[in-house]
Amino acid sequence: MIMVEITTIMGLRTLMGGEKDQSLTLPDGTTVADALDQLGKIYGLALHDRIFNDAHQLNPGIAVFVNGCVIYALAGLETELQDGDAVLLFPPVGGG
């Protein structure tokens, strides 16, 4: 088993009951996609649908970092998480 810390900001935090940080204990071999699916199971379909589209890809603008590195520089959603990893998840940001 591994433990990872997931941090969310803005609208995603609201969908997680206001929790900024969530520690998850997950099986060895868990990927980023698996961890995000687990969050959806914990916090409900609204969070899952905010993160993923119907093809189970990240919705436009959703950014995910593992230990400060964007997942697309790693193996994308198939990035395997390790014990102690820090995952940052945040929605699109707009403004002018």
ZALUMGU-607242 format. One line per field, with one value per residue (C-alpha): y negated, x, z negated; residue number from 1. Coordinates in Angstrom, 2 decimals. Example, Ala and Ser with C-alpha at 12.3 -4.5 7.8 and 13.67 -1.06 7.14 Angstrom:
yy: (4.50,1.06)
xx: (12.30,13.67)
zz: (-7.80,-7.14)
seq: (1,2)
END
This chain:
yy: (0.00,-3.59,-6.89,-9.98,-13.53,-15.16,-18.93,-20.70,-24.36,-26.56,-24.85,-21.35,-21.97,-22.90,-19.57,-17.85,-19.40,-22.26,-19.96,-21.29,-18.20,-14.56,-11.70,-8.50,-5.03,-3.14,0.19,0.43,-0.23,-2.89,-5.39,-9.03,-7.97,-5.37,-7.94,-10.46,-7.74,-7.00,-10.66,-10.45,-7.42,-9.26,-12.63,-11.69,-11.93,-15.75,-15.69,-12.79,-14.55,-17.80,-16.00,-13.50,-13.63,-10.70,-9.21,-9.17,-11.84,-14.99,-17.74,-20.75,-22.95,-20.46,-20.33,-17.57,-17.65,-14.91,-16.21,-19.52,-17.97,-18.15,-14.62,-15.12,-15.31,-11.92,-9.15,-11.20,-9.62,-6.34,-7.84,-5.35,-6.91,-6.11,-6.27,-9.87,-11.47,-14.84,-15.33,-18.81,-19.03,-22.26,-23.48,-25.99,-29.52,-32.47,-36.16,-39.26)
xx: (0.00,1.04,-0.12,-0.41,-1.46,-3.87,-4.28,-7.09,-7.92,-10.85,-13.96,-12.64,-12.12,-15.79,-16.77,-14.66,-16.62,-14.15,-11.20,-7.96,-5.90,-6.87,-4.60,-5.38,-4.10,-4.00,-2.69,0.81,0.73,-1.99,-1.95,-3.01,-6.25,-6.91,-6.36,-8.68,-11.31,-11.00,-11.65,-14.77,-15.94,-15.38,-16.87,-19.37,-20.22,-20.09,-16.36,-15.69,-17.52,-15.67,-12.34,-13.09,-14.99,-17.01,-13.84,-12.21,-9.71,-9.11,-11.58,-10.03,-8.08,-7.87,-4.22,-2.58,0.93,2.84,5.60,5.54,5.78,2.85,1.66,2.02,5.79,5.51,3.16,-0.05,-2.95,-1.02,1.73,2.28,2.18,4.70,4.41,4.65,3.83,2.11,-0.60,-1.89,-5.20,-6.80,-9.45,-9.12,-8.48,-9.90,-9.70,-8.60)
zz: (0.00,0.64,-0.78,1.41,0.60,3.03,2.91,4.71,5.11,6.06,7.47,7.04,3.34,3.06,4.61,1.94,-0.92,-1.31,-1.98,-0.49,-1.21,-1.05,-2.08,-0.23,-1.01,2.26,3.58,5.03,8.76,8.51,11.37,11.39,13.13,10.41,7.66,9.33,9.77,6.06,5.26,7.41,5.43,2.16,3.12,5.80,9.45,9.56,8.77,11.15,14.00,13.32,13.70,16.50,19.78,21.20,22.73,19.27,20.28,18.27,19.04,20.82,18.46,15.59,14.58,12.58,11.18,9.36,7.12,9.02,12.50,14.90,15.66,19.42,18.91,17.20,18.37,18.28,16.45,16.43,14.25,11.44,8.00,5.28,1.51,0.35,3.70,3.71,6.34,7.15,8.98,10.13,12.57,15.37,14.22,16.12,15.73,17.39)
seq: (1,2,3,4,5,6,7,8,9,10,11,12,13,14,15,16,17,18,19,20,21,22,23,24,25,26,27,28,29,30,31,32,33,34,35,36,37,38,39,40,41,42,43,44,45,46,47,48,49,50,51,52,53,54,55,56,57,58,59,60,61,62,63,64,65,66,67,68,69,70,71,72,73,74,75,76,77,78,79,80,81,82,83,84,85,86,87,88,89,90,91,92,93,94,95,96)
END
